[in-house]
Amino acid sequence: MTDRTVAFIQCHCYADIPAGRVYNTAFMLAEPRRASTTRAELRVAIFWRKVPMLSLER
């Protein structure tokens, strides 16, 4: 990890998302109009806090 890496917790995934997927916008569901332009890339997922995976699964 670097100072530019941020971990976040996700409770639901709308589709299977492979590692390497890049997003250019981030926002909180409570305030979707306050979106930020960014470069966010999925690198790895942790399933049930134990199993590393190379994707987010639906």
Predicted model as a PDB file, atoms N, CA, C, CB and O in Angstrom, pLDDT in the B-factor column:
MODEL        1                                                                  
ATOM      1  N   MET A   1       0.836  -1.189   0.000  1.00 53.00           N  
ATOM      2  CA  MET A   1       0.000   0.000   0.000  1.00 53.00           C  
ATOM      3  C   MET A   1       0.877   1.247   0.000  1.00 53.00           C  
ATOM      4  CB  MET A   1      -0.949   0.001   1.216  1.00 53.00           C  
ATOM      5  O   MET A   1       2.008   1.240   0.487  1.00 53.00           O  
ATOM      6  N   THR A   2       0.331   2.293  -0.550  1.00 59.00           N  
ATOM      7  CA  THR A   2       1.028   3.573  -0.568  1.00 59.00           C  
ATOM      8  C   THR A   2       0.135   4.621   0.076  1.00 59.00           C  
ATOM      9  CB  THR A   2       1.415   3.986  -2.019  1.00 59.00           C  
ATOM     10  O   THR A   2      -0.984   4.318   0.490  1.00 59.00           O  
ATOM     11  N   ASP A   3       0.614   5.829   0.160  1.00 70.00           N  
ATOM     12  CA  ASP A   3      -0.201   6.908   0.711  1.00 70.00           C  
ATOM     13  C   ASP A   3      -1.347   7.282  -0.227  1.00 70.00           C  
ATOM     14  CB  ASP A   3       0.666   8.133   0.987  1.00 70.00           C  
ATOM     15  O   ASP A   3      -2.211   8.079   0.138  1.00 70.00           O  
ATOM     16  N   ARG A   4      -1.359   6.717  -1.416  1.00 74.00           N  
ATOM     17  CA  ARG A   4      -2.450   6.957  -2.368  1.00 74.00           C  
ATOM     18  C   ARG A   4      -3.421   5.793  -2.430  1.00 74.00           C  
ATOM     19  CB  ARG A   4      -1.889   7.224  -3.750  1.00 74.00           C  
ATOM     20  O   ARG A   4      -4.315   5.780  -3.276  1.00 74.00           O  
ATOM     21  N   THR A   5      -3.263   4.820  -1.552  1.00 73.00           N  
ATOM     22  CA  THR A   5      -4.131   3.645  -1.534  1.00 73.00           C  
ATOM     23  C   THR A   5      -5.127   3.768  -0.392  1.00 73.00           C  
ATOM     24  CB  THR A   5      -3.303   2.343  -1.397  1.00 73.00           C  
ATOM     25  O   THR A   5      -4.753   4.090   0.735  1.00 73.00           O  
ATOM     26  N   VAL A   6      -6.385   3.512  -0.683  1.00 71.00           N  
ATOM     27  CA  VAL A   6      -7.433   3.586   0.324  1.00 71.00           C  
ATOM     28  C   VAL A   6      -8.231   2.292   0.286  1.00 71.00           C  
ATOM     29  CB  VAL A   6      -8.355   4.819   0.091  1.00 71.00           C  
ATOM     30  O   VAL A   6      -8.654   1.842  -0.779  1.00 71.00           O  
ATOM     31  N   ALA A   7      -8.428   1.707   1.441  1.00 71.00           N  
ATOM     32  CA  ALA A   7      -9.277   0.521   1.535  1.00 71.00           C  
ATOM     33  C   ALA A   7     -10.694   0.973   1.886  1.00 71.00           C  
ATOM     34  CB  ALA A   7      -8.725  -0.494   2.602  1.00 71.00           C  
ATOM     35  O   ALA A   7     -10.870   1.922   2.650  1.00 71.00           O  
ATOM     36  N   PHE A   8     -11.687   0.310   1.342  1.00 68.00           N  
ATOM     37  CA  PHE A   8     -13.059   0.634   1.724  1.00 68.00           C  
ATOM     38  C   PHE A   8     -13.867  -0.639   1.842  1.00 68.00           C  
ATOM     39  CB  PHE A   8     -13.708   1.592   0.707  1.00 68.00           C  
ATOM     40  O   PHE A   8     -13.533  -1.662   1.244  1.00 68.00           O  
ATOM     41  N   ILE A   9     -14.942  -0.564   2.624  1.00 68.00           N  
ATOM     42  CA  ILE A   9     -15.811  -1.717   2.874  1.00 68.00           C  
ATOM     43  C   ILE A   9     -17.044  -1.584   2.001  1.00 68.00           C  
ATOM     44  CB  ILE A   9     -16.206  -1.823   4.384  1.00 68.00           C  
ATOM     45  O   ILE A   9     -17.667  -0.525   1.923  1.00 68.00           O  
ATOM     46  N   GLN A  10     -17.378  -2.676   1.351  1.00 70.00           N  
ATOM     47  CA  GLN A  10     -18.552  -2.717   0.495  1.00 70.00           C  
ATOM     48  C   GLN A  10     -19.427  -3.867   0.950  1.00 70.00           C  
ATOM     49  CB  GLN A  10     -18.162  -2.866  -1.003  1.00 70.00           C  
ATOM     50  O   GLN A  10     -18.937  -4.973   1.173  1.00 70.00           O  
ATOM     51  N   CYS A  11     -20.704  -3.617   1.086  1.00 69.00           N  
ATOM     52  CA  CYS A  11     -21.627  -4.648   1.568  1.00 69.00           C  
ATOM     53  C   CYS A  11     -22.382  -5.345   0.447  1.00 69.00           C  
ATOM     54  CB  CYS A  11     -22.613  -4.041   2.526  1.00 69.00           C  
ATOM     55  O   CYS A  11     -22.945  -6.418   0.664  1.00 69.00           O  
ATOM     56  N   HIS A  12     -22.407  -4.766  -0.735  1.00 70.00           N  
ATOM     57  CA  HIS A  12     -23.166  -5.348  -1.844  1.00 70.00           C  
ATOM     58  C   HIS A  12     -22.483  -4.982  -3.151  1.00 70.00           C  
ATOM     59  CB  HIS A  12     -24.647  -4.857  -1.837  1.00 70.00           C  
ATOM     60  O   HIS A  12     -21.930  -3.891  -3.295  1.00 70.00           O  
ATOM     61  N   CYS A  13     -22.530  -5.895  -4.087  1.00 73.00           N  
ATOM     62  CA  CYS A  13     -21.951  -5.641  -5.403  1.00 73.00           C  
ATOM     63  C   CYS A  13     -23.026  -5.908  -6.457  1.00 73.00           C  
ATOM     64  CB  CYS A  13     -20.680  -6.533  -5.650  1.00 73.00           C  
ATOM     65  O   CYS A  13     -23.668  -6.958  -6.428  1.00 73.00           O  
ATOM     66  N   TYR A  14     -23.227  -4.983  -7.375  1.00 78.00           N  
ATOM     67  CA  TYR A  14     -24.294  -5.099  -8.369  1.00 78.00           C  
ATOM     68  C   TYR A  14     -23.978  -6.083  -9.487  1.00 78.00           C  
ATOM     69  CB  TYR A  14     -24.576  -3.755  -8.963  1.00 78.00           C  
ATOM     70  O   TYR A  14     -24.883  -6.536 -10.187  1.00 78.00           O  
ATOM     71  N   ALA A  15     -22.703  -6.418  -9.661  1.00 82.00           N  
ATOM     72  CA  ALA A  15     -22.295  -7.330 -10.734  1.00 82.00           C  
ATOM     73  C   ALA A  15     -20.902  -7.861 -10.416  1.00 82.00           C  
ATOM     74  CB  ALA A  15     -22.315  -6.614 -12.130  1.00 82.00           C  
ATOM     75  O   ALA A  15     -20.252  -7.381  -9.487  1.00 82.00           O  
ATOM     76  N   ASP A  16     -20.446  -8.840 -11.173  1.00 86.00           N  
ATOM     77  CA  ASP A  16     -19.075  -9.320 -11.018  1.00 86.00           C  
ATOM     78  C   ASP A  16     -18.134  -8.259 -11.588  1.00 86.00           C  
ATOM     79  CB  ASP A  16     -18.870 -10.707 -11.734  1.00 86.00           C  
ATOM     80  O   ASP A  16     -18.289  -7.833 -12.732  1.00 86.00           O  
ATOM     81  N   ILE A  17     -17.167  -7.840 -10.791  1.00 86.00           N  
ATOM     82  CA  ILE A  17     -16.237  -6.794 -11.212  1.00 86.00           C  
ATOM     83  C   ILE A  17     -14.819  -7.337 -11.091  1.00 86.00           C  
ATOM     84  CB  ILE A  17     -16.416  -5.493 -10.358  1.00 86.00           C  
ATOM     85  O   ILE A  17     -14.376  -7.647  -9.985  1.00 86.00           O  
ATOM     86  N   PRO A  18     -14.103  -7.458 -12.194  1.00 88.00           N  
ATOM     87  CA  PRO A  18     -12.747  -8.008 -12.158  1.00 88.00           C  
ATOM     88  C   PRO A  18     -11.728  -7.002 -11.630  1.00 88.00           C  
ATOM     89  CB  PRO A  18     -12.337  -8.468 -13.545  1.00 88.00           C  
ATOM     90  O   PRO A  18     -11.939  -5.791 -11.699  1.00 88.00           O  
ATOM     91  N   ALA A  19     -10.637  -7.516 -11.109  1.00 87.00           N  
ATOM     92  CA  ALA A  19      -9.523  -6.647 -10.706  1.00 87.00           C  
ATOM     93  C   ALA A  19      -9.049  -5.873 -11.926  1.00 87.00           C  
ATOM     94  CB  ALA A  19      -8.348  -7.475 -10.079  1.00 87.00           C  
ATOM     95  O   ALA A  19      -9.079  -6.381 -13.047  1.00 87.00           O  
ATOM     96  N   GLY A  20      -8.616  -4.653 -11.699  1.00 89.00           N  
ATOM     97  CA  GLY A  20      -8.167  -3.808 -12.798  1.00 89.00           C  
ATOM     98  C   GLY A  20      -9.236  -2.852 -13.293  1.00 89.00           C  
ATOM     99  O   GLY A  20      -8.936  -1.934 -14.057  1.00 89.00           O  
ATOM    100  N   ARG A  21     -10.472  -3.050 -12.874  1.00 89.00           N  
ATOM    101  CA  ARG A  21     -11.557  -2.152 -13.276  1.00 89.00           C  
ATOM    102  C   ARG A  21     -11.272  -0.772 -12.705  1.00 89.00           C  
ATOM    103  CB  ARG A  21     -12.950  -2.683 -12.791  1.00 89.00           C  
ATOM    104  O   ARG A  21     -10.922  -0.647 -11.532  1.00 89.00           O  
ATOM    105  N   VAL A  22     -11.419   0.263 -13.521  1.00 90.00           N  
ATOM    106  CA  VAL A  22     -11.107   1.635 -13.115  1.00 90.00           C  
ATOM    107  C   VAL A  22     -12.385   2.475 -13.131  1.00 90.00           C  
ATOM    108  CB  VAL A  22     -10.028   2.259 -14.049  1.00 90.00           C  
ATOM    109  O   VAL A  22     -13.196   2.386 -14.052  1.00 90.00           O  
ATOM    110  N   TYR A  23     -12.539   3.288 -12.096  1.00 86.00           N  
ATOM    111  CA  TYR A  23     -13.655   4.224 -11.997  1.00 86.00           C  
ATOM    112  C   TYR A  23     -13.094   5.630 -11.941  1.00 86.00           C  
ATOM    113  CB  TYR A  23     -14.541   3.928 -10.750  1.00 86.00           C  
ATOM    114  O   TYR A  23     -11.979   5.837 -11.461  1.00 86.00           O  
ATOM    115  N   ASN A  24     -13.864   6.611 -12.435  1.00 91.00           N  
ATOM    116  CA  ASN A  24     -13.375   7.989 -12.440  1.00 91.00           C  
ATOM    117  C   ASN A  24     -14.201   8.921 -11.561  1.00 91.00           C  
ATOM    118  CB  ASN A  24     -13.359   8.514 -13.847  1.00 91.00           C  
ATOM    119  O   ASN A  24     -13.967  10.130 -11.547  1.00 91.00           O  
ATOM    120  N   THR A  25     -15.165   8.369 -10.828  1.00 87.00           N  
ATOM    121  CA  THR A  25     -15.998   9.164  -9.933  1.00 87.00           C  
ATOM    122  C   THR A  25     -16.210   8.413  -8.637  1.00 87.00           C  
ATOM    123  CB  THR A  25     -17.349   9.504 -10.589  1.00 87.00           C  
ATOM    124  O   THR A  25     -16.371   7.192  -8.642  1.00 87.00           O  
ATOM    125  N   ALA A  26     -16.211   9.132  -7.527  1.00 82.00           N  
ATOM    126  CA  ALA A  26     -16.495   8.534  -6.224  1.00 82.00           C  
ATOM    127  C   ALA A  26     -17.482   9.440  -5.495  1.00 82.00           C  
ATOM    128  CB  ALA A  26     -15.180   8.333  -5.383  1.00 82.00           C  
ATOM    129  O   ALA A  26     -17.408  10.665  -5.596  1.00 82.00           O  
ATOM    130  N   PHE A  27     -18.408   8.821  -4.758  1.00 81.00           N  
ATOM    131  CA  PHE A  27     -19.370   9.597  -3.970  1.00 81.00           C  
ATOM    132  C   PHE A  27     -19.947   8.715  -2.872  1.00 81.00           C  
ATOM    133  CB  PHE A  27     -20.505  10.164  -4.872  1.00 81.00           C  
ATOM    134  O   PHE A  27     -19.882   7.487  -2.941  1.00 81.00           O  
ATOM    135  N   MET A  28     -20.507   9.357  -1.869  1.00 80.00           N  
ATOM    136  CA  MET A  28     -21.204   8.647  -0.801  1.00 80.00           C  
ATOM    137  C   MET A  28     -22.679   8.571  -1.173  1.00 80.00           C  
ATOM    138  CB  MET A  28     -21.004   9.354   0.587  1.00 80.00           C  
ATOM    139  O   MET A  28     -23.231   9.530  -1.714  1.00 80.00           O  
ATOM    140  N   LEU A  29     -23.323   7.439  -0.889  1.00 79.00           N  
ATOM    141  CA  LEU A  29     -24.741   7.302  -1.222  1.00 79.00           C  
ATOM    142  C   LEU A  29     -25.593   8.357  -0.537  1.00 79.00           C  
ATOM    143  CB  LEU A  29     -25.237   5.922  -0.843  1.00 79.00           C  
ATOM    144  O   LEU A  29     -26.607   8.785  -1.088  1.00 79.00           O  
ATOM    145  N   ALA A  30     -25.197   8.784   0.659  1.00 87.00           N  
ATOM    146  CA  ALA A  30     -25.968   9.792   1.386  1.00 87.00           C  
ATOM    147  C   ALA A  30     -25.898  11.165   0.725  1.00 87.00           C  
ATOM    148  CB  ALA A  30     -25.474   9.889   2.815  1.00 87.00           C  
ATOM    149  O   ALA A  30     -26.783  11.995   0.930  1.00 87.00           O  
ATOM    150  N   GLU A  31     -24.849  11.412  -0.069  1.00 87.00           N  
ATOM    151  CA  GLU A  31     -24.672  12.709  -0.721  1.00 87.00           C  
ATOM    152  C   GLU A  31     -24.169  12.526  -2.155  1.00 87.00           C  
ATOM    153  CB  GLU A  31     -23.691  13.587   0.083  1.00 87.00           C  
ATOM    154  O   GLU A  31     -23.054  12.944  -2.467  1.00 87.00           O  
ATOM    155  N   PRO A  32     -24.956  11.919  -3.023  1.00 84.00           N  
ATOM    156  CA  PRO A  32     -24.479  11.620  -4.382  1.00 84.00           C  
ATOM    157  C   PRO A  32     -24.172  12.853  -5.230  1.00 84.00           C  
ATOM    158  CB  PRO A  32     -25.497  10.791  -5.092  1.00 84.00           C  
ATOM    159  O   PRO A  32     -23.412  12.753  -6.194  1.00 84.00           O  
ATOM    160  N   ARG A  33     -24.732  13.994  -4.903  1.00 88.00           N  
ATOM    161  CA  ARG A  33     -24.459  15.210  -5.680  1.00 88.00           C  
ATOM    162  C   ARG A  33     -23.082  15.788  -5.379  1.00 88.00           C  
ATOM    163  CB  ARG A  33     -25.523  16.260  -5.399  1.00 88.00           C  
ATOM    164  O   ARG A  33     -22.605  16.653  -6.113  1.00 88.00           O  
ATOM    165  N   ARG A  34     -22.438  15.324  -4.316  1.00 89.00           N  
ATOM    166  CA  ARG A  34     -21.099  15.797  -3.966  1.00 89.00           C  
ATOM    167  C   ARG A  34     -20.053  14.801  -4.467  1.00 89.00           C  
ATOM    168  CB  ARG A  34     -20.969  16.000  -2.431  1.00 89.00           C  
ATOM    169  O   ARG A  34     -19.203  14.349  -3.701  1.00 89.00           O  
ATOM    170  N   ALA A  35     -20.119  14.473  -5.714  1.00 87.00           N  
ATOM    171  CA  ALA A  35     -19.189  13.516  -6.314  1.00 87.00           C  
ATOM    172  C   ALA A  35     -17.811  14.145  -6.506  1.00 87.00           C  
ATOM    173  CB  ALA A  35     -19.733  13.010  -7.660  1.00 87.00           C  
ATOM    174  O   ALA A  35     -17.681  15.359  -6.670  1.00 87.00           O  
ATOM    175  N   SER A  36     -16.790  13.297  -6.482  1.00 86.00           N  
ATOM    176  CA  SER A  36     -15.418  13.739  -6.706  1.00 86.00           C  
ATOM    177  C   SER A  36     -14.844  13.020  -7.910  1.00 86.00           C  
ATOM    178  CB  SER A  36     -14.545  13.492  -5.459  1.00 86.00           C  
ATOM    179  O   SER A  36     -15.082  11.828  -8.106  1.00 86.00           O  
ATOM    180  N   THR A  37     -14.089  13.748  -8.714  1.00 91.00           N  
ATOM    181  CA  THR A  37     -13.376  13.131  -9.817  1.00 91.00           C  
ATOM    182  C   THR A  37     -12.130  12.470  -9.247  1.00 91.00           C  
ATOM    183  CB  THR A  37     -13.015  14.175 -10.925  1.00 91.00           C  
ATOM    184  O   THR A  37     -11.406  13.076  -8.458  1.00 91.00           O  
ATOM    185  N   THR A  38     -11.885  11.244  -9.640  1.00 85.00           N  
ATOM    186  CA  THR A  38     -10.770  10.486  -9.087  1.00 85.00           C  
ATOM    187  C   THR A  38     -10.338   9.418 -10.075  1.00 85.00           C  
ATOM    188  CB  THR A  38     -11.152   9.851  -7.735  1.00 85.00           C  
ATOM    189  O   THR A  38     -10.893   9.320 -11.170  1.00 85.00           O  
ATOM    190  N   ARG A  39      -9.374   8.636  -9.703  1.00 87.00           N  
ATOM    191  CA  ARG A  39      -9.023   7.419 -10.432  1.00 87.00           C  
ATOM    192  C   ARG A  39      -8.962   6.316  -9.398  1.00 87.00           C  
ATOM    193  CB  ARG A  39      -7.654   7.562 -11.224  1.00 87.00           C  
ATOM    194  O   ARG A  39      -8.010   6.230  -8.622  1.00 87.00           O  
ATOM    195  N   ALA A  40      -9.977   5.476  -9.389  1.00 82.00           N  
ATOM    196  CA  ALA A  40     -10.059   4.382  -8.423  1.00 82.00           C  
ATOM    197  C   ALA A  40      -9.982   3.065  -9.180  1.00 82.00           C  
ATOM    198  CB  ALA A  40     -11.371   4.465  -7.577  1.00 82.00           C  
ATOM    199  O   ALA A  40     -10.745   2.834 -10.118  1.00 82.00           O  
ATOM    200  N   GLU A  41      -9.067   2.211  -8.773  1.00 85.00           N  
ATOM    201  CA  GLU A  41      -8.872   0.925  -9.444  1.00 85.00           C  
ATOM    202  C   GLU A  41      -9.025  -0.210  -8.442  1.00 85.00           C  
ATOM    203  CB  GLU A  41      -7.484   0.862 -10.123  1.00 85.00           C  
ATOM    204  O   GLU A  41      -8.421  -0.192  -7.370  1.00 85.00           O  
ATOM    205  N   LEU A  42      -9.832  -1.193  -8.800  1.00 83.00           N  
ATOM    206  CA  LEU A  42      -9.985  -2.376  -7.954  1.00 83.00           C  
ATOM    207  C   LEU A  42      -8.742  -3.246  -8.104  1.00 83.00           C  
ATOM    208  CB  LEU A  42     -11.275  -3.178  -8.327  1.00 83.00           C  
ATOM    209  O   LEU A  42      -8.417  -3.689  -9.205  1.00 83.00           O  
ATOM    210  N   ARG A  43      -8.061  -3.484  -7.011  1.00 82.00           N  
ATOM    211  CA  ARG A  43      -6.857  -4.323  -7.050  1.00 82.00           C  
ATOM    212  C   ARG A  43      -7.098  -5.704  -6.485  1.00 82.00           C  
ATOM    213  CB  ARG A  43      -5.735  -3.663  -6.291  1.00 82.00           C  
ATOM    214  O   ARG A  43      -6.674  -6.700  -7.072  1.00 82.00           O  
ATOM    215  N   VAL A  44      -7.770  -5.775  -5.357  1.00 81.00           N  
ATOM    216  CA  VAL A  44      -8.044  -7.057  -4.716  1.00 81.00           C  
ATOM    217  C   VAL A  44      -9.270  -6.901  -3.818  1.00 81.00           C  
ATOM    218  CB  VAL A  44      -6.807  -7.556  -3.896  1.00 81.00           C  
ATOM    219  O   VAL A  44      -9.544  -5.809  -3.318  1.00 81.00           O  
ATOM    220  N   ALA A  45      -9.990  -7.974  -3.620  1.00 82.00           N  
ATOM    221  CA  ALA A  45     -11.143  -7.994  -2.720  1.00 82.00           C  
ATOM    222  C   ALA A  45     -10.886  -9.028  -1.633  1.00 82.00           C  
ATOM    223  CB  ALA A  45     -12.467  -8.310  -3.495  1.00 82.00           C  
ATOM    224  O   ALA A  45     -10.169 -10.004  -1.856  1.00 82.00           O  
ATOM    225  N   ILE A  46     -11.462  -8.818  -0.475  1.00 80.00           N  
ATOM    226  CA  ILE A  46     -11.353  -9.776   0.625  1.00 80.00           C  
ATOM    227  C   ILE A  46     -12.766 -10.248   0.938  1.00 80.00           C  
ATOM    228  CB  ILE A  46     -10.655  -9.139   1.899  1.00 80.00           C  
ATOM    229  O   ILE A  46     -13.613  -9.444   1.326  1.00 80.00           O  
ATOM    230  N   PHE A  47     -13.027 -11.525   0.778  1.00 80.00           N  
ATOM    231  CA  PHE A  47     -14.347 -12.109   0.992  1.00 80.00           C  
ATOM    232  C   PHE A  47     -14.449 -12.623   2.416  1.00 80.00           C  
ATOM    233  CB  PHE A  47     -14.620 -13.247  -0.017  1.00 80.00           C  
ATOM    234  O   PHE A  47     -13.596 -13.387   2.869  1.00 80.00           O  
ATOM    235  N   TRP A  48     -15.500 -12.202   3.130  1.00 77.00           N  
ATOM    236  CA  TRP A  48     -15.720 -12.610   4.522  1.00 77.00           C  
ATOM    237  C   TRP A  48     -14.493 -12.361   5.407  1.00 77.00           C  
ATOM    238  CB  TRP A  48     -16.096 -14.086   4.574  1.00 77.00           C  
ATOM    239  O   TRP A  48     -14.218 -13.133   6.326  1.00 77.00           O  
ATOM    240  N   ARG A  49     -13.763 -11.283   5.123  1.00 77.00           N  
ATOM    241  CA  ARG A  49     -12.601 -10.865   5.914  1.00 77.00           C  
ATOM    242  C   ARG A  49     -11.479 -11.902   5.963  1.00 77.00           C  
ATOM    243  CB  ARG A  49     -13.037 -10.550   7.313  1.00 77.00           C  
ATOM    244  O   ARG A  49     -10.592 -11.811   6.811  1.00 77.00           O  
ATOM    245  N   LYS A  50     -11.510 -12.883   5.067  1.00 83.00           N  
ATOM    246  CA  LYS A  50     -10.527 -13.959   5.127  1.00 83.00           C  
ATOM    247  C   LYS A  50      -9.924 -14.345   3.784  1.00 83.00           C  
ATOM    248  CB  LYS A  50     -11.150 -15.152   5.730  1.00 83.00           C  
ATOM    249  O   LYS A  50      -8.727 -14.625   3.709  1.00 83.00           O  
ATOM    250  N   VAL A  51     -10.717 -14.364   2.734  1.00 83.00           N  
ATOM    251  CA  VAL A  51     -10.304 -14.946   1.462  1.00 83.00           C  
ATOM    252  C   VAL A  51      -9.982 -13.852   0.435  1.00 83.00           C  
ATOM    253  CB  VAL A  51     -11.403 -15.877   0.922  1.00 83.00           C  
ATOM    254  O   VAL A  51     -10.891 -13.143   0.005  1.00 83.00           O  
ATOM    255  N   PRO A  52      -8.713 -13.695   0.031  1.00 82.00           N  
ATOM    256  CA  PRO A  52      -8.388 -12.716  -1.015  1.00 82.00           C  
ATOM    257  C   PRO A  52      -8.888 -13.199  -2.371  1.00 82.00           C  
ATOM    258  CB  PRO A  52      -6.865 -12.459  -1.070  1.00 82.00           C  
ATOM    259  O   PRO A  52      -8.765 -14.375  -2.713  1.00 82.00           O  
ATOM    260  N   MET A  53      -9.456 -12.266  -3.138  1.00 82.00           N  
ATOM    261  CA  MET A  53     -10.004 -12.610  -4.451  1.00 82.00           C  
ATOM    262  C   MET A  53      -9.603 -11.547  -5.456  1.00 82.00           C  
ATOM    263  CB  MET A  53     -11.549 -12.752  -4.395  1.00 82.00           C  
ATOM    264  O   MET A  53      -9.340 -10.406  -5.076  1.00 82.00           O  
ATOM    265  N   LEU A  54      -9.551 -11.899  -6.718  1.00 83.00           N  
ATOM    266  CA  LEU A  54      -9.209 -10.955  -7.781  1.00 83.00           C  
ATOM    267  C   LEU A  54     -10.432 -10.378  -8.462  1.00 83.00           C  
ATOM    268  CB  LEU A  54      -8.337 -11.623  -8.804  1.00 83.00           C  
ATOM    269  O   LEU A  54     -10.372  -9.968  -9.621  1.00 83.00           O  
ATOM    270  N   SER A  55     -11.555 -10.347  -7.731  1.00 82.00           N  
ATOM    271  CA  SER A  55     -12.758  -9.724  -8.265  1.00 82.00           C  
ATOM    272  C   SER A  55     -13.747  -9.497  -7.119  1.00 82.00           C  
ATOM    273  CB  SER A  55     -13.393 -10.604  -9.388  1.00 82.00           C  
ATOM    274  O   SER A  55     -13.635 -10.087  -6.045  1.00 82.00           O  
ATOM    275  N   LEU A  56     -14.710  -8.626  -7.386  1.00 77.00           N  
ATOM    276  CA  LEU A  56     -15.859  -8.498  -6.495  1.00 77.00           C  
ATOM    277  C   LEU A  56     -16.948  -9.337  -7.131  1.00 77.00           C  
ATOM    278  CB  LEU A  56     -16.311  -6.979  -6.288  1.00 77.00           C  
ATOM    279  O   LEU A  56     -17.208  -9.210  -8.327  1.00 77.00           O  
ATOM    280  N   GLU A  57     -17.581 -10.182  -6.362  1.00 75.00           N  
ATOM    281  CA  GLU A  57     -18.605 -11.044  -6.933  1.00 75.00           C  
ATOM    282  C   GLU A  57     -19.990 -10.619  -6.479  1.00 75.00           C  
ATOM    283  CB  GLU A  57     -18.351 -12.496  -6.553  1.00 75.00           C  
ATOM    284  O   GLU A  57     -20.198 -10.195  -5.343  1.00 75.00           O  
ATOM    285  N   ARG A  58     -20.914 -10.745  -7.391  1.00 73.00           N  
ATOM    286  CA  ARG A  58     -22.308 -10.390  -7.126  1.00 73.00           C  
ATOM    287  C   ARG A  58     -22.876 -11.228  -6.023  1.00 73.00           C  
ATOM    288  CB  ARG A  58     -23.151 -10.545  -8.370  1.00 73.00           C  
ATOM    289  O   ARG A  58     -24.042 -11.068  -5.663  1.00 73.00           O  
TER     290      ARG A  58                                                      
ENDMDL                                                                          
END                                                                             
